Amino acid sequence: MKVTIIGVAGGSGSGKSTLVKKLQEAFAGDDVATLCHDYYYKAHPELTYEERTKLNYDHPQAFDTDMMVEHIKALRNNVPIEHPVYSFVDHNRTDDTVAVKPSKVIIIDGILIFEHKELRDLMDIKVYVDTDADVRLARRILRDVCDRGRSMQSVIDQYITTVKPMHEEFVEPSKKYADVIIPEGGFNSVAVGMLIKNIRSLIDEK
């Protein structure tokens, strides 16, 4: 089976998830698997909850990217995988895993997926979602407060101390590796439509 691997990167709150959802819908008939880099945050059972809240989750070393690379290679070779499950409420991995079967289209998303060369080299199409910092921060506040039980102050403190500097050091520079840059991500219907056509032509060539 020929496999097309699509990487979707961009800053936190940029609209990656909305874009991934649109791609999943567009290629549903082609059997789509999605892997989020967030699934692969490293486990820290040796730390207390308070200690885990102070970790830098926006640095490349926060992720077990090597595991993700091995999982993608396995799926590409028609071998099912079990990806880890991460709790953003507890700041730690759970004991659960999720089974993923090989698919014709594999969509990978995450803020730092272009920063890791081996992971980047597995992708057929690399898409960077480019969104203004103030919009990304507003979306992050809404998500973390409403969905992840964080306080407004903790979200802003984390943004200032780690999210913003790590974005400037690692995420923004990785934009140079993108094949396509989409302002506003999944909210940009014209760009999404063009991207879907490009991916469709790539799939049909294989």
C-alpha positions in Angstrom: 0.0 0.0 0.0 1.3 3.4 -1.0 1.2 5.8 1.9 1.0 9.7 1.8 2.3 11.4 4.9 1.2 15.0 5.6 2.7 17.1 8.3 0.9 20.1 9.8 2.9 22.4 12.0 2.5 25.9 13.4 2.3 27.7 16.7 0.1 26.8 19.6 -3.5 28.0 18.8 -2.7 28.7 15.2 -5.5 26.6 13.7 -3.7 23.3 13.1 -6.5 21.2 14.6 -9.1 22.8 12.4 -7.0 22.2 9.3 -6.4 18.6 10.3 -10.2 18.1 10.7 -10.8 19.5 7.2 -8.2 17.2 5.8 -9.7 14.2 7.6 -13.1 15.0 6.2 -11.7 15.5 2.6 -9.8 12.2 2.6 -12.2 10.0 4.7 -12.7 7.7 1.8 -9.0 7.1 1.5 -8.7 5.7 5.0 -7.0 8.3 7.1 -4.9 8.0 10.3 -3.9 11.0 12.4 -1.0 11.2 14.9 -0.6 14.2 17.1 2.9 15.0 18.5 1.1 15.9 21.8 0.4 12.1 22.3 4.2 11.6 22.6 4.9 13.9 25.5 7.4 12.1 27.8 6.0 10.4 30.9 7.2 11.8 34.3 5.9 9.5 37.0 9.0 10.3 39.1 7.8 13.9 39.5 5.0 15.3 41.7 2.1 17.2 40.0 3.6 20.5 41.1 6.9 19.6 39.6 5.3 18.5 36.3 3.4 21.8 36.1 6.8 23.6 36.0 8.3 21.7 33.1 8.8 23.3 29.7 6.3 21.6 27.4 7.2 23.7 24.4 10.8 22.5 24.1 11.7 19.6 21.6 13.1 17.5 24.6 9.6 17.4 26.1 8.6 14.9 23.4 9.5 11.3 22.7 9.8 12.1 19.0 11.9 9.0 18.4 8.9 6.8 19.4 6.7 8.8 17.0 9.2 8.3 14.2 9.2 4.5 14.8 5.4 4.4 14.9 5.2 6.3 11.5 7.7 3.9 10.0 5.7 1.0 11.2 2.4 2.3 9.8 4.2 3.0 6.5 5.3 -0.7 6.5 1.7 -1.8 7.1 2.3 -2.6 10.8 -0.4 -1.4 13.4 0.8 0.7 16.3 -0.4 1.6 19.8 0.2 5.3 20.5 0.4 6.6 24.1 -2.3 8.8 25.7 -1.4 12.0 27.5 -3.5 13.8 30.1 -3.2 17.6 29.9 -5.0 17.8 33.2 -2.5 15.7 35.1 0.5 16.7 32.9 1.5 13.0 32.5 0.9 10.0 30.3 -2.0 7.7 31.3 -1.8 3.9 31.3 -3.9 3.7 28.2 -2.9 3.4 24.5 -4.8 3.8 21.3 -4.6 1.3 18.4 -3.9 2.8 15.0 -4.1 0.7 11.8 -2.1 1.4 8.7 -3.8 3.8 6.3 -3.3 5.4 2.8 -3.1 8.8 4.4 -1.3 9.6 7.6 -1.7 13.2 9.0 0.8 14.3 11.6 0.4 17.5 13.5 2.3 19.4 16.2 4.1 22.6 17.0 7.6 21.1 16.6 7.3 18.3 14.0 9.4 20.2 11.4 12.2 20.8 14.0 13.1 17.1 14.0 14.9 16.1 10.8 14.2 12.4 10.8 10.5 13.0 11.4 10.4 15.8 8.8 12.0 13.6 6.2 9.2 11.1 6.5 6.6 13.7 5.2 5.5 14.0 1.6 3.8 17.3 2.2 4.7 19.8 4.9 2.2 22.5 5.8 2.8 25.4 8.2 -0.1 27.2 9.7 0.8 30.9 10.1 -1.4 32.9 12.5 -0.8 36.2 14.4 0.5 35.8 18.0 -2.4 37.7 19.6 -4.9 35.4 17.9 -3.0 32.3 19.0 -2.8 33.5 22.6 -6.5 34.2 22.7 -7.3 30.7 21.4 -4.9 29.1 23.8 -6.5 30.9 26.8 -10.0 29.7 25.7 -8.8 26.1 25.2 -6.7 25.8 28.4 -9.2 27.4 30.7 -12.3 25.8 29.2 -11.0 22.4 28.2 -8.0 21.7 30.5 -9.1 23.3 33.8 -6.3 25.9 33.9 -6.5 29.3 35.5 -6.2 32.4 33.3 -3.1 33.5 35.2 -1.4 30.1 34.8 -2.0 30.1 31.0 -0.6 33.7 30.7 2.4 32.9 32.9 3.2 29.8 30.8 2.8 31.7 27.6 5.3 34.4 28.7 7.9 32.1 30.3 8.0 29.1 27.8 5.4 29.2 24.9 6.5 32.6 23.4 10.3 32.1 23.7 10.1 28.5 22.5 8.0 29.6 19.5 10.5 32.2 18.6 13.5 29.8 19.1 12.1 26.6 17.5 8.6 26.8 15.9 8.9 30.0 13.8 12.3 29.0 12.3 10.9 25.6 11.3 8.6 27.4 8.9 11.4 27.4 6.3 11.0 23.7 5.8 7.3 24.0 4.8 6.1 23.2 1.3 3.0 25.2 1.9 2.3 28.1 4.3 -1.4 28.7 5.1 -2.4 31.9 7.0 -5.1 31.1 9.6 -5.0 27.3 8.9 -8.3 25.6 8.6 -10.1 28.9 8.6 -8.6 29.8 5.2 -11.1 28.0 2.9 -9.4 29.0 -0.3 -5.9 27.7 0.8 -7.5 24.6 2.3 -9.2 23.8 -1.0 -6.0 24.2 -3.0 -4.1 22.0 -0.5 -6.7 19.3 -0.8 -6.4 19.3 -4.6 -2.6 19.0 -4.3 -2.8 16.1 -1.9 -5.3 14.4 -4.0 -3.0 14.6 -7.1 -0.1 13.3 -5.0 -2.2 10.3 -3.8 -3.4 9.6 -7.3 0.2 9.5 -8.6 1.2 6.8 -6.2 
